[in-house]
């Protein structure tokens, strides 16, 4: 099996920064969507169903942001070596 060369460090840094930034952006979007629908993850009433769904939206938003960054990187540079 041929060994693929490792991508340059600069490209991997771009991937890491893009994933970090879009994770935060996605989590914030998930938080704002949750607040819009009344699902406050940090509500004063403890952890009921509304708070749990708010936390779920934050996690889904952050994960979607990371996946979006990865898809952008793959389109621009190709898939990095494992």
PyMOL commands that set and color helices and strands:
alter all, ss='L'
color gray80, all
select helices_A, chain A and resi 9-36+49-77
alter helices_A, ss='H'
color red, helices_A
deselect
rebuild
show_as cartoon
